[in-house]
Amino acid sequence: MKFTLCTENKVFPYLIIDDFYDKKEQELIWEELDFHRNDFEYDKGTGKYGVAWDENNKPIAKLKRIYLEEIYSNRQDSNILNLYSKIFSKNVRTAYQLTTPSWRTFEITNKDVTMINYYEDQDNYGSHFDKFMHTAVLWFYKTPKRFKGGNIIFPQQSGTVECVHNRLILFPSYYLHEVEKVEMEEQYRNKGLGRYSIVHFYNKE
């Protein structure tokens, strides 16, 4: 793992970790992502998939999504849910402690929710915040990359984080963030070659 402490903006610092999962862990994650490839659905205005809405009561995102807790009654049946405890490993927690004073509230979280988003051509997510305490976003895609865009923008920091395979970003959930529009050539669409983001939300009951 390679840690980058993004602390230039003292008000909105965040942590980037590259090469987060090793080769074997990535294989296990791809096994699960490929298995559920046909389960991802767009939110058709029902609110089922929990995307943020604007002041006109319209969704500000276009993406497909699944919630792992809705699929697995036993979390041990999910490769992803068996592996993500790595986010709470000592070296990650130490790096986060050096990144932001908000690490203290990360330490006391005792509940989490995991969803997986899938973006293809013209999919995006407008500026929003998450209704939790801390957010971890991990990017996965088949290499070589068959799409453009999909980067995360932090508008309050005037910063952009490039979408890189196996890169994790950890930040307080109240930060405004958005996902740039993904662009894909037609030959790559509907083949699972887009942008996956595995998102873990942390909270305290």
MDTraj code that builds the backbone (N, CA, C; nanometers):
import mdtraj as md
import numpy as np

residues = "MET LYS PHE THR LEU CYS THR GLU ASN LYS VAL PHE PRO TYR LEU ILE ILE ASP ASP PHE TYR ASP LYS LYS GLU GLN GLU LEU ILE TRP GLU GLU LEU ASP PHE HIS ARG ASN ASP PHE GLU TYR ASP LYS GLY THR GLY LYS TYR GLY VAL ALA TRP ASP GLU ASN ASN LYS PRO ILE ALA LYS LEU LYS ARG ILE TYR LEU GLU GLU ILE TYR SER ASN ARG GLN ASP SER ASN ILE LEU ASN LEU TYR SER LYS ILE PHE SER LYS ASN VAL ARG THR ALA TYR GLN LEU THR THR PRO SER TRP ARG THR PHE GLU ILE THR ASN LYS ASP VAL THR MET ILE ASN TYR TYR GLU ASP GLN ASP ASN TYR GLY SER HIS PHE ASP LYS PHE MET HIS THR ALA VAL LEU TRP PHE TYR LYS THR PRO LYS ARG PHE LYS GLY GLY ASN ILE ILE PHE PRO GLN GLN SER GLY THR VAL GLU CYS VAL HIS ASN ARG LEU ILE LEU PHE PRO SER TYR TYR LEU HIS GLU VAL GLU LYS VAL GLU MET GLU GLU GLN TYR ARG ASN LYS GLY LEU GLY ARG TYR SER ILE VAL HIS PHE TYR ASN LYS GLU".split()
xyz = np.array([
    [0.0841, -0.1196, 0.0000],
    [0.0000, 0.0000, 0.0000],
    [0.0877, 0.1248, 0.0000],
    [0.0451, 0.2241, -0.0746],
    [0.1160, 0.3512, -0.0810],
    [0.0233, 0.4616, -0.0322],
    [0.0661, 0.5339, 0.0702],
    [-0.0175, 0.6348, 0.1350],
    [0.0186, 0.7752, 0.0863],
    [-0.0854, 0.8539, 0.0574],
    [-0.0676, 0.9953, 0.0243],
    [-0.1588, 1.0760, 0.1155],
    [-0.0985, 1.1557, 0.2021],
    [-0.1752, 1.2393, 0.2942],
    [-0.2015, 1.3735, 0.2260],
    [-0.3251, 1.3963, 0.1858],
    [-0.3617, 1.5185, 0.1137],
    [-0.4017, 1.6240, 0.2158],
    [-0.3026, 1.6969, 0.2650],
    [-0.3235, 1.7892, 0.3765],
    [-0.2951, 1.9347, 0.3392],
    [-0.2808, 1.9614, 0.2090],
    [-0.2533, 2.0991, 0.1678],
    [-0.3654, 2.1924, 0.2114],
    [-0.4885, 2.1465, 0.1976],
    [-0.6030, 2.2227, 0.2468],
    [-0.6301, 2.1768, 0.3900],
    [-0.5973, 2.2609, 0.4870],
    [-0.6067, 2.2215, 0.6276],
    [-0.7497, 2.2030, 0.6748],
    [-0.8460, 2.2617, 0.6032],
    [-0.9860, 2.2502, 0.6433],
    [-1.0475, 2.1193, 0.5929],
    [-1.0037, 2.0739, 0.4743],
    [-1.0626, 1.9550, 0.4134],
    [-0.9564, 1.8535, 0.3702],
    [-0.8766, 1.8016, 0.4624],
    [-0.7770, 1.7011, 0.4250],
    [-0.8415, 1.5643, 0.4023],
    [-0.7744, 1.4791, 0.3248],
    [-0.8240, 1.3439, 0.3015],
    [-0.7049, 1.2531, 0.2738],
    [-0.7298, 1.1225, 0.2784],
    [-0.6246, 1.0233, 0.2635],
    [-0.6449, 0.9431, 0.1354],
    [-0.5378, 0.9233, 0.0590],
    [-0.5396, 0.8373, -0.0589],
    [-0.4473, 0.7188, -0.0328],
    [-0.4938, 0.5988, -0.0655],
    [-0.4105, 0.4793, -0.0534],
    [-0.4125, 0.4068, -0.1872],
    [-0.2974, 0.3985, -0.2520],
    [-0.2864, 0.3256, -0.3780],
    [-0.2440, 0.1813, -0.3520],
    [-0.2767, 0.0937, -0.4486],
    [-0.2450, -0.0495, -0.4363],
    [-0.2984, -0.1056, -0.3049],
    [-0.4261, -0.0757, -0.2800],
    [-0.4827, -0.1089, -0.1493],
    [-0.4928, -0.2598, -0.1282],
    [-0.5464, -0.3308, -0.2239],
    [-0.5588, -0.4761, -0.2114],
    [-0.4487, -0.5455, -0.2913],
    [-0.3988, -0.6579, -0.2386],
    [-0.2969, -0.7332, -0.3110],
    [-0.3609, -0.8145, -0.4233],
    [-0.2787, -0.8848, -0.4989],
    [-0.3265, -0.9553, -0.6185],
    [-0.4353, -1.0564, -0.5858],
    [-0.4157, -1.1375, -0.4835],
    [-0.5138, -1.2389, -0.4463],
    [-0.6442, -1.1750, -0.4006],
    [-0.6340, -1.0673, -0.3225],
    [-0.7539, -0.9971, -0.2761],
    [-0.8306, -0.9383, -0.3937],
    [-0.7593, -0.8844, -0.4904],
    [-0.8258, -0.8303, -0.6087],
    [-0.8991, -0.9393, -0.6865],
    [-0.8385, -1.0556, -0.6972],
    [-0.9039, -1.1670, -0.7660],
    [-1.0350, -1.2041, -0.6975],
    [-1.0359, -1.2049, -0.5643],
    [-1.1574, -1.2373, -0.4896],
    [-1.2654, -1.1305, -0.5099],
    [-1.2235, -1.0051, -0.5144],
    [-1.3194, -0.8966, -0.5365],
    [-1.3777, -0.9052, -0.6771],
    [-1.2915, -0.9293, -0.7770],
    [-1.3426, -0.9424, -0.9136],
    [-1.4379, -1.0603, -0.9271],
    [-1.4129, -1.1672, -0.8558],
    [-1.5035, -1.2818, -0.8579],
    [-1.6435, -1.2402, -0.8161],
    [-1.6522, -1.1565, -0.7121],
    [-1.7829, -1.1109, -0.6637],
    [-1.8443, -1.0061, -0.7567],
    [-1.7642, -0.9123, -0.8045],
    [-1.8168, -0.8104, -0.8952],
    [-1.8707, -0.8736, -1.0230],
    [-1.7977, -0.9675, -1.0786],
    [-1.8424, -1.0333, -1.2014],
    [-1.9684, -1.1159, -1.1771],
    [-1.9778, -1.1782, -1.0604],
    [-2.0950, -1.2587, -1.0275],
    [-2.2219, -1.1732, -1.0218],
    [-2.2088, -1.0503, -0.9710],
    [-2.3249, -0.9619, -0.9532],
    [-2.3437, -0.8638, -1.0689],
    [-2.2699, -0.8822, -1.1768],
    [-2.2709, -0.7831, -1.2855],
    [-2.4113, -0.7509, -1.3354],
    [-2.4975, -0.8492, -1.3424],
    [-2.6331, -0.8274, -1.3940],
    [-2.7320, -0.7834, -1.2857],
    [-2.6840, -0.7672, -1.1627],
    [-2.7716, -0.7261, -1.0520],
    [-2.7775, -0.5747, -1.0342],
    [-2.6823, -0.5028, -1.0946],
    [-2.6780, -0.3577, -1.0790],
    [-2.7967, -0.2943, -1.1508],
    [-2.8595, -0.1953, -1.0848],
    [-2.9774, -0.1300, -1.1416],
    [-2.9673, 0.0215, -1.1279],
    [-3.0249, 0.0908, -1.2258],
    [-3.0418, 0.2353, -1.2146],
    [-3.1576, 0.2663, -1.1210],
    [-3.1469, 0.3774, -1.0502],
    [-3.2603, 0.4278, -0.9720],
    [-3.3565, 0.4960, -1.0678],
    [-3.4723, 0.4380, -1.0830],
    [-3.5706, 0.4906, -1.1796],
    [-3.6696, 0.5873, -1.1141],
    [-3.6204, 0.6634, -1.0167],
    [-3.7049, 0.7618, -0.9508],
    [-3.7781, 0.7092, -0.8293],
    [-3.7511, 0.5843, -0.7908],
    [-3.8199, 0.5257, -0.6765],
    [-3.7543, 0.5624, -0.5440],
    [-3.6270, 0.6043, -0.5506],
    [-3.5531, 0.6333, -0.4286],
    [-3.4952, 0.5091, -0.3645],
    [-3.5152, 0.3929, -0.4262],
    [-3.4700, 0.2666, -0.3681],
    [-3.3199, 0.2637, -0.3462],
    [-3.2451, 0.3258, -0.4365],
    [-3.1004, 0.3140, -0.4310],
    [-3.0319, 0.4339, -0.3661],
    [-3.1090, 0.5220, -0.3070],
    [-3.0546, 0.6207, -0.2162],
    [-2.9625, 0.7252, -0.2742],
    [-2.9763, 0.7594, -0.4028],
    [-2.8933, 0.8672, -0.4556],
    [-2.9459, 1.0006, -0.4042],
    [-2.8571, 1.1002, -0.4011],
    [-2.8964, 1.2322, -0.3512],
    [-2.9916, 1.3005, -0.4503],
    [-3.0754, 1.3923, -0.3977],
    [-3.1732, 1.4649, -0.4786],
    [-3.1475, 1.6140, -0.4658],
    [-3.1848, 1.6893, -0.5694],
    [-3.1655, 1.8335, -0.5657],
    [-3.2864, 1.9036, -0.5052],
    [-3.2842, 2.0373, -0.5062],
    [-3.3922, 2.1146, -0.4448],
    [-3.5244, 2.1003, -0.5186],
    [-3.5179, 2.0511, -0.6420],
    [-3.6404, 2.0273, -0.7201],
    [-3.6880, 1.8834, -0.7098],
    [-3.6314, 1.8120, -0.6131],
    [-3.6711, 1.6739, -0.5860],
    [-3.6419, 1.5808, -0.7039],
    [-3.5279, 1.6065, -0.7687],
    [-3.4851, 1.5206, -0.8778],
    [-3.3472, 1.4626, -0.8443],
    [-3.3209, 1.3367, -0.8820],
    [-3.1900, 1.2763, -0.8513],
    [-3.0782, 1.3479, -0.9232],
    [-2.9636, 1.3623, -0.8569],
    [-2.8490, 1.4315, -0.9164],
    [-2.7447, 1.3314, -0.9650],
    [-2.7836, 1.2042, -0.9742],
    [-2.6889, 1.1014, -1.0162],
    [-2.7509, 1.0114, -1.1217],
    [-2.6650, 0.9594, -1.2067],
    [-2.7027, 0.8548, -1.3012],
    [-2.5969, 0.7456, -1.2881],
    [-2.6346, 0.6343, -1.2298],
    [-2.5426, 0.5247, -1.2049],
    [-2.6226, 0.4003, -1.1682],
    [-2.5563, 0.2861, -1.1739],
    [-2.6167, 0.1619, -1.1272],
    [-2.5587, 0.1284, -0.9910],
    [-2.6355, 0.0548, -0.9089],
    [-2.5940, 0.0353, -0.7709],
    [-2.6502, -0.0938, -0.7137],
    [-2.5760, -0.1538, -0.6193],
    [-2.6272, -0.2612, -0.5344],
    [-2.5784, -0.2358, -0.3924],
    [-2.6552, -0.2855, -0.2935],
    [-2.6151, -0.2822, -0.1535],
    [-2.5835, -0.4246, -0.1105],
    [-2.4626, -0.4470, -0.0611],
    [-2.4238, -0.5832, -0.0261],
    [-2.5026, -0.6381, 0.0914],
    [-2.5396, -0.5522, 0.1862],
    [-2.6155, -0.6015, 0.3021],
    [-2.7541, -0.6515, 0.2626],
    [-2.8053, -0.6036, 0.1496],
    [-2.9344, -0.6526, 0.1019],
    [-2.9215, -0.7876, 0.0322],
    [-2.8022, -0.8183, -0.0133],
    [-2.7786, -0.9430, -0.0854],
    [-2.7389, -1.0559, 0.0085],
    [-2.6553, -1.0224, 0.1072],
    [-2.6006, -1.1246, 0.1956],
    [-2.6592, -1.1134, 0.3357],
    [-2.7333, -1.2154, 0.3768],
    [-2.7797, -1.2195, 0.5152],
    [-2.6647, -1.2546, 0.6082],
    [-2.5667, -1.3268, 0.5562],
    [-2.4447, -1.3600, 0.6295],
    [-2.3285, -1.2902, 0.5609],
    [-2.2703, -1.1917, 0.6260],
    [-2.1639, -1.1116, 0.5654],
    [-2.0424, -1.1955, 0.5277],
    [-2.0254, -1.3105, 0.5927],
    [-1.9115, -1.3967, 0.5623],
    [-1.9208, -1.4579, 0.4225],
    [-2.0376, -1.4502, 0.3606],
    [-2.0540, -1.5048, 0.2263],
    [-2.0029, -1.4105, 0.1176],
    [-1.9665, -1.2891, 0.1553],
    [-1.9201, -1.1885, 0.0600],
    [-1.7686, -1.1735, 0.0683],
    [-1.7003, -1.1908, -0.0449],
    [-1.5553, -1.1681, -0.0466],
    [-1.5211, -1.0262, -0.0059],
    [-1.5976, -0.9312, -0.0569],
    [-1.5698, -0.7901, -0.0281],
    [-1.5854, -0.7602, 0.1197],
    [-1.6915, -0.8130, 0.1800],
    [-1.7156, -0.7869, 0.3219],
    [-1.6213, -0.8658, 0.4118],
    [-1.5565, -0.9659, 0.3568],
    [-1.4533, -1.0378, 0.4322],
    [-1.3192, -0.9658, 0.4280],
    [-1.2998, -0.8808, 0.3257],
    [-1.1699, -0.8179, 0.3055],
    [-1.1620, -0.6745, 0.3562],
    [-1.2768, -0.6054, 0.3650],
    [-1.2713, -0.4609, 0.3859],
    [-1.2258, -0.4198, 0.5252],
    [-1.2150, -0.5147, 0.6190],
    [-1.1638, -0.4806, 0.7527],
    [-1.0220, -0.4246, 0.7453],
    [-0.9572, -0.4450, 0.6315],
    [-0.8239, -0.3898, 0.6093],
    [-0.8234, -0.2379, 0.6240],
    [-0.9376, -0.1757, 0.5994],
    [-0.9483, -0.0303, 0.6131],
    [-0.9256, 0.0119, 0.7580],
    [-0.9539, -0.0785, 0.8516],
    [-0.9343, -0.0472, 0.9932],
    [-0.8030, -0.1034, 1.0466],
    [-0.7127, -0.1433, 0.9563],
    [-0.5835, -0.1935, 1.0013],
    [-0.5011, -0.0806, 1.0635],
    [-0.4015, -0.1173, 1.1399],
    [-0.3246, -0.0198, 1.2169],
    [-0.2578, 0.0843, 1.1275],
    [-0.1980, 0.0404, 1.0150],
    [-0.1252, 0.1366, 0.9309],
    [-0.2197, 0.2361, 0.8635],
    [-0.3412, 0.1910, 0.8274],
    [-0.4390, 0.2830, 0.7696],
    [-0.4869, 0.3819, 0.8748],
    [-0.5171, 0.3327, 0.9927],
    [-0.5652, 0.4212, 1.0998],
    [-0.4584, 0.5233, 1.1386],
    [-0.3328, 0.4799, 1.1413],
    [-0.2239, 0.5724, 1.1733],
    [-0.2112, 0.6816, 1.0677],
    [-0.2209, 0.6424, 0.9399],
    [-0.2123, 0.7413, 0.8314],
    [-0.3288, 0.8391, 0.8376],
    [-0.4475, 0.7888, 0.8701],
    [-0.5645, 0.8768, 0.8787],
    [-0.5508, 0.9714, 0.9970],
    [-0.4931, 0.9238, 1.1041],
    [-0.4687, 1.0082, 1.2207],
    [-0.3760, 1.1243, 1.1850],
    [-0.2788, 1.0988, 1.0998],
    [-0.1855, 1.2031, 1.0577],
    [-0.2467, 1.2965, 0.9538],
    [-0.3611, 1.2552, 0.8957],
    [-0.4240, 1.3330, 0.7892],
    [-0.5220, 1.4359, 0.8417],
    [-0.6097, 1.3947, 0.9339],
    [-0.7189, 1.4823, 0.9768],
    [-0.7524, 1.4641, 1.1241],
    [-0.7860, 1.5738, 1.1952],
    [-0.8322, 1.5604, 1.3336],
    [-0.9609, 1.4780, 1.3454],
    [-1.0324, 1.4631, 1.2347],
    [-1.1566, 1.3857, 1.2374],
    [-1.1328, 1.2369, 1.2558],
    [-1.0064, 1.1930, 1.2578],
    [-0.9771, 1.0511, 1.2779],
    [-1.0381, 1.0006, 1.4083],
    [-1.0555, 1.0910, 1.5052],
    [-1.1101, 1.0479, 1.6348],
    [-1.2507, 0.9919, 1.6197],
    [-1.3307, 1.0526, 1.5338],
    [-1.4668, 1.0015, 1.5153],
    [-1.4672, 0.8748, 1.4297],
    [-1.3652, 0.8565, 1.3461],
    [-1.3520, 0.7308, 1.2717],
    [-1.3252, 0.6157, 1.3678],
    [-1.2450, 0.6419, 1.4686],
    [-1.2083, 0.5386, 1.5658],
    [-1.3287, 0.4879, 1.6459],
    [-1.4283, 0.5713, 1.6662],
    [-1.5409, 0.5291, 1.7512],
    [-1.6595, 0.4757, 1.6711],
    [-1.6475, 0.4694, 1.5379],
    [-1.7578, 0.4147, 1.4594],
    [-1.7753, 0.2665, 1.4921],
    [-1.9010, 0.2210, 1.4879],
    [-1.9284, 0.0801, 1.5184],
    [-2.0330, 0.0191, 1.4249],
    [-2.0632, 0.0900, 1.3169],
    [-2.1584, 0.0389, 1.2187],
    [-2.1160, 0.0857, 1.0806],
    [-2.1372, -0.0005, 0.9804],
    [-2.1014, 0.0394, 0.8445],
    [-2.2001, -0.0182, 0.7441],
    [-2.2038, 0.0436, 0.6288],
    [-2.2888, 0.0024, 0.5164],
    [-2.2009, 0.0007, 0.3919],
    [-2.2198, -0.0989, 0.3068],
    [-2.1391, -0.1095, 0.1862],
    [-2.2274, -0.1139, 0.0624],
    [-2.1956, -0.0311, -0.0345],
    [-2.2642, -0.0353, -0.1630],
    [-2.1600, -0.0340, -0.2737],
    [-2.2008, -0.0816, -0.3892],
    [-2.1133, -0.0798, -0.5053],
    [-2.1845, -0.0039, -0.6159],
    [-2.1177, 0.0963, -0.6697],
    [-2.1704, 0.1747, -0.7803],
    [-2.1015, 0.1321, -0.9094],
    [-2.1754, 0.1378, -1.0180],
    [-2.1179, 0.1062, -1.1488],
    [-2.1559, 0.2164, -1.2464],
    [-2.0531, 0.2756, -1.3098],
    [-2.0720, 0.3865, -1.4028],
    [-2.0290, 0.3446, -1.5431],
    [-2.1143, 0.3758, -1.6418],
    [-2.0772, 0.3602, -1.7815],
    [-2.0946, 0.4941, -1.8527],
    [-2.1072, 0.4920, -1.9835],
    [-2.1072, 0.6145, -2.0622],
    [-2.2151, 0.7126, -2.0175],
    [-2.1751, 0.8349, -1.9903],
    [-2.2607, 0.9479, -1.9514],
    [-2.3112, 0.9402, -1.8068],
    [-2.2692, 0.8403, -1.7320],
    [-2.3063, 0.8324, -1.5909],
    [-2.2214, 0.9303, -1.5099],
    [-2.2801, 0.9855, -1.4055],
    [-2.2087, 1.0808, -1.3209],
    [-2.2818, 1.0945, -1.1885],
    [-2.2244, 1.1737, -1.0978],
    [-2.2898, 1.2022, -0.9688],
    [-2.2586, 1.3463, -0.9326],
    [-2.3615, 1.4280, -0.9186],
    [-2.3430, 1.5685, -0.8865],
    [-2.2917, 1.5906, -0.7450],
    [-2.2628, 1.7144, -0.7135],
    [-2.2068, 1.7498, -0.5836],
    [-2.3042, 1.7155, -0.4708],
    [-2.2544, 1.6436, -0.3698],
    [-2.3376, 1.5979, -0.2585],
    [-2.2473, 1.5643, -0.1402],
    [-2.3090, 1.5394, -0.0256],
    [-2.2357, 1.4854, 0.0889],
    [-2.3071, 1.3589, 0.1347],
    [-2.2384, 1.2784, 0.2145],
    [-2.2948, 1.1528, 0.2626],
    [-2.3431, 1.1688, 0.4063],
    [-2.4548, 1.1066, 0.4382],
    [-2.5159, 1.1218, 0.5705],
    [-2.4596, 1.0208, 0.6702],
    [-2.3281, 1.0190, 0.6787],
    [-2.2585, 0.9291, 0.7705],
    [-2.1448, 1.0066, 0.8355],
    [-2.0546, 0.9359, 0.9028],
    [-1.9421, 1.0031, 0.9663],
    [-1.8168, 1.0014, 0.8781],
    [-1.7905, 0.8864, 0.8160],
    [-1.6734, 0.8745, 0.7292],
    [-1.7072, 0.7892, 0.6083],
    [-1.6419, 0.8202, 0.4966],
    [-1.6652, 0.7518, 0.3703],
    [-1.5334, 0.6988, 0.3156],
    [-1.5338, 0.5733, 0.2715],
    [-1.4195, 0.5142, 0.2028],
    [-1.4659, 0.4719, 0.0636],
    [-1.3957, 0.5178, -0.0391],
    [-1.4294, 0.4853, -0.1772],
    [-1.3109, 0.4137, -0.2406],
    [-1.3364, 0.2963, -0.2971],
    [-1.2319, 0.2194, -0.3635],
    [-1.2692, 0.1996, -0.5094],
    [-1.1779, 0.2318, -0.6025],
    [-1.2059, 0.2181, -0.7447],
    [-1.1547, 0.0853, -0.7988],
    [-1.2379, 0.0231, -0.8819],
    [-1.1986, -0.0969, -0.9550],
    [-1.2423, -0.0811, -1.0995],
    [-1.1598, -0.1250, -1.1914],
    [-1.1997, -0.1356, -1.3321],
    [-1.1029, -0.2303, -1.4014],
    [-1.1498, -0.2868, -1.5122],
    [-1.0663, -0.3769, -1.5914],
    [-0.9599, -0.2949, -1.6634],
    [-0.8370, -0.3410, -1.6540],
    [-0.7278, -0.2711, -1.7207],
    [-0.6958, -0.3399, -1.8533],
    [-0.6581, -0.2620, -1.9567],
    [-0.6434, -0.1162, -1.9551],
    [-0.7784, -0.0469, -1.9428],
    [-0.7771, 0.0744, -1.8935],
    [-0.9007, 0.1512, -1.8738],
    [-0.9679, 0.1794, -2.0075],
    [-1.0981, 0.1476, -2.0144],
    [-1.1738, 0.1684, -2.1385],
    [-1.2675, 0.2879, -2.1298],
    [-1.2451, 0.3771, -2.0386],
    [-1.3308, 0.4945, -2.0250],
    [-1.2472, 0.6153, -1.9858],
    [-1.3066, 0.7324, -2.0019],
    [-1.2468, 0.8570, -1.9571],
    [-1.3348, 0.9161, -1.8472],
    [-1.2767, 1.0029, -1.7659],
    [-1.3536, 1.0668, -1.6593],
    [-1.3690, 0.9767, -1.5387],
    [-1.4753, 1.0037, -1.4619],
    [-1.4999, 0.9248, -1.3419],
    [-1.4152, 0.9645, -1.2232],
    [-1.3440, 1.0766, -1.2333],
    [-1.2643, 1.1243, -1.1205],
    [-1.3541, 1.1824, -1.0129],
    [-1.3046, 1.1867, -0.8914],
    [-1.3775, 1.2522, -0.7823],
    [-1.3296, 1.3963, -0.7702],
    [-1.4246, 1.4861, -0.7602],
    [-1.3953, 1.6282, -0.7391],
    [-1.4404, 1.6676, -0.5990],
    [-1.3524, 1.7354, -0.5269],
    [-1.3872, 1.7951, -0.3979],
    [-1.3991, 1.9457, -0.4200],
    [-1.5182, 1.9978, -0.4444],
    [-1.5310, 2.1394, -0.4807],
    [-1.4864, 2.2365, -0.3724],
    [-1.5006, 2.1985, -0.2450],
    [-1.4592, 2.2895, -0.1380],
    [-1.3069, 2.3023, -0.1302],
    [-1.2358, 2.1987, -0.1761],
    [-1.0898, 2.2036, -0.1785],
    [-1.0360, 2.2478, -0.3131],
    [-1.1270, 2.2600, -0.4129],
    [-1.0853, 2.2844, -0.5518],
    [-0.9857, 2.1774, -0.5948],
    [-1.0144, 2.0533, -0.5569],
    [-0.9237, 1.9439, -0.5870],
    [-0.9923, 1.8318, -0.6625],
    [-0.9142, 1.7588, -0.7434],
    [-0.9630, 1.6438, -0.8182],
    [-0.8722, 1.5256, -0.7905],
    [-0.9324, 1.4097, -0.7659],
    [-0.8563, 1.2874, -0.7443],
    [-0.8815, 1.1962, -0.8629],
    [-0.7754, 1.1573, -0.9305],
    [-0.7872, 1.0749, -1.0504],
    [-0.8370, 0.9351, -1.0160],
    [-0.9273, 0.8851, -1.0986],
    [-0.9778, 0.7487, -1.0849],
    [-0.8687, 0.6517, -1.1275],
    [-0.8114, 0.5808, -1.0313],
    [-0.7040, 0.4843, -1.0559],
    [-0.7460, 0.3511, -0.9951],
    [-0.7285, 0.2440, -1.0702],
    [-0.7666, 0.1122, -1.0211],
    [-0.6991, 0.0798, -0.8881],
    [-0.7778, 0.0244, -0.7946],
    [-0.7290, -0.0204, -0.6637],
    [-0.6806, 0.0963, -0.5770],
    [-0.7347, 0.2149, -0.6013],
    [-0.7051, 0.3329, -0.5198],
    [-0.8212, 0.3564, -0.4227],
    [-0.7895, 0.3776, -0.2968],
    [-0.8903, 0.4052, -0.1945],
    [-0.8757, 0.5481, -0.1449],
    [-0.9897, 0.6144, -0.1257],
    [-0.9927, 0.7491, -0.0681],
    [-1.0753, 0.7425, 0.0600],
    [-1.0225, 0.7981, 0.1673],
    [-1.0915, 0.7995, 0.2969],
    [-1.1062, 0.9441, 0.3421],
    [-1.2294, 0.9849, 0.3754],
    [-1.2533, 1.1251, 0.4116],
    [-1.3800, 1.1362, 0.4970],
    [-1.3920, 1.2441, 0.5760],
    [-1.5151, 1.2684, 0.6507],
    [-1.6333, 1.2848, 0.5555],
    [-1.7450, 1.2246, 0.5896],
    [-1.8581, 1.2159, 0.4964],
    [-1.9237, 1.3499, 0.4658],
    [-1.9017, 1.4502, 0.5495],
    [-1.9679, 1.5785, 0.5247],
    [-1.9017, 1.6582, 0.4127],
    [-1.7855, 1.6153, 0.3646],
    [-1.7219, 1.6855, 0.2541],
    [-1.8112, 1.6780, 0.1298],
    [-1.8297, 1.7889, 0.0613],
    [-1.8951, 1.7846, -0.0686],
    [-1.8028, 1.7150, -0.1682],
    [-1.8602, 1.6275, -0.2490],
    [-1.7821, 1.5590, -0.3509],
    [-1.8723, 1.5220, -0.4672],
    [-1.8137, 1.5055, -0.5833],
    [-1.8913, 1.4699, -0.7015],
    [-1.8077, 1.3795, -0.7917],
    [-1.8752, 1.3111, -0.8833],
    [-1.8083, 1.2215, -0.9775],
    [-1.8233, 1.2782, -1.1176],
    [-1.7103, 1.3005, -1.1841],
    [-1.7119, 1.3483, -1.3214],
    [-1.7834, 1.2488, -1.4133],
    [-1.8403, 1.3012, -1.5183],
    [-1.9091, 1.2164, -1.6159],
    [-1.8119, 1.1161, -1.6777],
    [-1.8580, 0.9922, -1.6865],
    [-1.7801, 0.8865, -1.7504],
    [-1.8124, 0.8846, -1.8999],
    [-1.7111, 0.8677, -1.9815],
    [-1.7303, 0.8582, -2.1258],
    [-1.6674, 0.7287, -2.1757],
    [-1.7473, 0.6496, -2.2507],
    [-1.7006, 0.5219, -2.3044],
    [-1.7397, 0.5103, -2.4505],
    [-1.6533, 0.4512, -2.5287],
    [-1.6885, 0.4213, -2.6663],
    [-1.7904, 0.3080, -2.6686],
    [-1.8742, 0.3084, -2.7689],
    [-1.9848, 0.2129, -2.7757],
    [-1.9381, 0.0675, -2.7701],
    [-1.8240, 0.0378, -2.8266],
    [-1.7755, -0.1001, -2.8325],
    [-1.7448, -0.1583, -2.6942],
    [-1.7282, -0.0723, -2.5936],
    [-1.6948, -0.1193, -2.4593],
    [-1.8142, -0.1221, -2.3643],
    [-1.9287, -0.0734, -2.4089],
    [-2.0433, -0.0603, -2.3198],
    [-2.1120, -0.1950, -2.2943],
    [-2.1763, -0.2043, -2.1758],
    [-2.2554, -0.3212, -2.1379],
    [-2.1737, -0.4498, -2.1336],
    [-2.0468, -0.4359, -2.0964],
    [-1.9589, -0.5530, -2.0856],
    [-1.8867, -0.5580, -1.9512],
    [-1.9300, -0.4738, -1.8572],
    [-1.8631, -0.4707, -1.7281],
    [-1.7275, -0.4043, -1.7316],
    [-1.7030, -0.3188, -1.8312],
    [-1.5732, -0.2546, -1.8481],
    [-1.5713, -0.1102, -1.7982],
    [-1.6757, -0.0712, -1.7257],
    [-1.6839, 0.0648, -1.6741],
    [-1.6173, 0.0814, -1.5386],
    [-1.6625, 0.1817, -1.4668],
    [-1.6017, 0.2236, -1.3398],
    [-1.6819, 0.1690, -1.2219],
    [-1.6216, 0.0803, -1.1449],
    [-1.6806, 0.0326, -1.0204],
    [-1.6258, 0.1164, -0.9051],
    [-1.7128, 0.1537, -0.8137],
    [-1.6655, 0.2122, -0.6885],
    [-1.7293, 0.1368, -0.5726],
    [-1.6443, 0.0782, -0.4909],
    [-1.6888, 0.0084, -0.3702],
    [-1.6851, 0.1100, -0.2577],
    [-1.8012, 0.1383, -0.2010],
    [-1.8129, 0.2473, -0.1036],
    [-1.8545, 0.1911, 0.0319],
    [-1.7757, 0.2251, 0.1341],
    [-1.8078, 0.1860, 0.2714],
    [-1.8383, 0.3123, 0.3504],
    [-1.9553, 0.3163, 0.4130],
    [-1.9944, 0.4271, 0.4991],
    [-1.9822, 0.3827, 0.6445],
    [-1.9243, 0.4696, 0.7274],
    [-1.9031, 0.4380, 0.8691],
    [-1.9820, 0.5334, 0.9559],
    [-2.0439, 0.4769, 1.0599],
    [-2.1275, 0.5557, 1.1491],
    [-2.1169, 0.5012, 1.2904],
    [-2.1818, 0.5689, 1.3850],
    [-2.1889, 0.5215, 1.5237],
    [-2.3349, 0.5163, 1.5672],
    [-2.3749, 0.4028, 1.6176],
    [-2.5127, 0.3890, 1.6649],
    [-2.5310, 0.4612, 1.7964],
])
top = md.Topology()
chain = top.add_chain()
for i, resn in enumerate(residues, 1):
    res = top.add_residue(resn, chain, resSeq=i)
    for name in ("N", "CA", "C"):
        top.add_atom(name, md.element.get_by_symbol(name[0]), res)
traj = md.Trajectory(xyz[None], top)
